[in-house]
Amino acid sequence: MHRYHRRVIAGLSAAALASTTLLAPAAADDLTPVDAIAPHAADYGHYLDTYGQNTTQNMTPESNPAIGVLAEMLKLWTPGESWNDGTKLNAAVLDHNIAIVERLTNDRSTEEGIQAYLSDRRNQNYSMLEGLGVDQARISELINAGTTIPDQILADATTVKYDDGGNDNGQWGDADSALGSFVDLVNTVRGPAATSNRAKEYYQYMRPFRWSADVDVLPELRPAQKPDSEALSDGGFPSGHTNAAFLAGYAMAAATPEHYAELMLRASELGESRVVAGMHNAIDVMGGRVLATGIAASVLADPANADLLARAKADVEELVGPATPTSTNRDAYQDQLAQFLENVTFDYEPGTVGPATVAPRVPKGAEVLLDSRLPYLDDDQVRWVLYSTALESGYPILDDAEGWGRLNLFAAAHGFGSFDRDVAVTMDASQGGFSAADVWLNDIDGAGALTKAGTGTLTLAGLNSYSGGTTVIDGTLTVTTATALGTGDVALLGGVLDENSDDPVAIGGDLRSDARLELGVETAGTPALTVDGAADLDGTVVIDVTSLGSAARARVATDLPDVIPVLRAASYTGALDTVEVIGADGYTLEVRDGVLSLVKGAPSPTPTPSPSVSASPSTPPSRPGLPSTGS
């Protein structure tokens, strides 16, 4: 129950729906062609169809997808016959690659060194448990997770190589534990086809400490550093630790989608730590993520693993709890996104090895990576999410033929980055989890429109500029930023439009409100909603003024101004059925000086509604269905 007093003003006029026509769709010429998300085959085919071919019998880019998905490396480097006789094709990019390692290893802090050591010596599955956030302790207990590598580096680690012995059973987690399905899922995604060794053997690209004496390998990891006599079996590209971290992250995210972004960030940290340690270079790490993404999607999409995936998700929900919505804090998200991008691209820029403006590709089956995170979207819609959040082109090795390298799953876990087509979302609250409530934190642009249907709640928390308009048919659409609704028209035909922003929310076109419009007035003298066009107001409007004056401290405010601006529009039409005021008594809703406002005092006579009446600051006439404005 709301702790503040709610004053209900009813019977102003009967609300009537004039029609249920949705906003006009965007012009076809403004939208991205439908086939933009069609899959493209590589020389090896599609990773999903060939992932089992990652064997020693297949050692070419055409026969082995683990080699072929990294074939952009062949534009930079030609492998030789041995570990030290390859040829640089792009010396500028490859020399910079080693310079990054030199800088990071010579500038690392004590804490960064400790984390790099732990990332190297611990089982990557165990290390990835840190990406489970508030559920880390519970899940670790349920799977009997364990490691023999302590948090603080042992004093003799500079001379003794310590390997992770896991828990009492010699495992990172037990498959026969209460949450054994979670362990099985991670182990399955990291199965035989997940090795990076075939790619290492093919590309024969040296570890950074063999390229430069200025690379300072972490002293505590030197016992694990192989000598040149073993260099033939010690290739650096791609990074196996990075591959393993992202594989574990994708598997865990499939079962715990509420931690999707945390897991992606954690995997990127483990990858970056390989460079800080001096054991890998930037391109090694970039390649490890590309490889892991193709492998994970292939294993998760394999029908043979469907029962295990479903069981792991169900077991986590039963033993840990259902997925819950993400934070609405856009600023925190943007900081984390910047860190993720830095970790996976280092200081390379788009356009380094080609144009920065090439459209992304979405690999066959890649949508499976977000099945648990965006369960209310169909496969094509998820593919548009992947398309709209992809990295720019022109980074070293990321422009593979299928598109795995440019996928940005950290961003994709937060919804669309662009409405490249019109988007219709139906959320069923009875299904729980993200189908009941979700938050899109990306800044959404594009020419497409958004239609929200179903009983669930969707929150738009980005600085959006999409121009196709917004329609609410059912459920709740919550907006938490001033530009969350983009620049187009807004039609509230059913359900709730909940304005929950600290700043006035702007509507760049017209507003049609036939259902429940909830507005919170945060600042005295400033409307909660501004409409550049006409406001056609029917149905119910709820006005919450508890953030003003003493309303933040008491049931009903006693020091509110006599006139509280609520909504500003170019003109007003319609007939409200109900007005609910939270946090104030004795106010009526009128148009004052062109602004729909709460005005203290007895209600004025209500005029007969007319089909089209406007109000302006110079001569504000009466609003149909509301008391007259006065002068």
Secondary structure, 3 states (H helix, E strand, C coil): CCCCCEEEEECCCCCCCCCCCCCCCCCHHHCCCHHHHCCCCECCECHHHHHHHCCCCCCCCCCCHHHHCCHHHHHCEECCCCCCCCEECCHHHHHHHHHHHHHHHHHCCHHHHHHHHHHHHCCHHHHHHHHHHHHHHHHHHHHCCCCCCCCCCCCCCCCCCCCCCCCCCCCCCCCCCCCHHHHHHHHHHCCHHHCCHHHHHHHCCCCHHHHCCCCCCCHHHHHHCCCHHHHHHCCCCCCHHHHHHHHHHHHHHHHCHHHHHHHHHHHHHHHHHHHHCCCCCHHHHHHHHHHHHHHHHHHHHCHHHHHHHHHHHHHHHHHCCCCCCCCCCHHHHHHHHHHHHHHHHCCCCCCCCCCCCCCCCCCCCHHHHHCCCCCCCCHHHHHHHHHHCCCCCCCCCCCCCCCHHHCCHHHHCCCCCECCCCEEEEECHHHCHHHHEEEECCCCECCCCEEEEECCEEEECCCCCCCCCEEECCCEEEECCCCCCCCCCEEECCCEEEECCCCCEEECCCEEECCEEEEECCCCCCCCEEEEEEEEECEEEEEECCCCHHHHCCCCCCCCCCEEEEEEEEEEECCEEEEEEECCCCEEEEEECCEEEEEECCCCCCCCCCCCECCCCCCCCCCCCCCCCCC
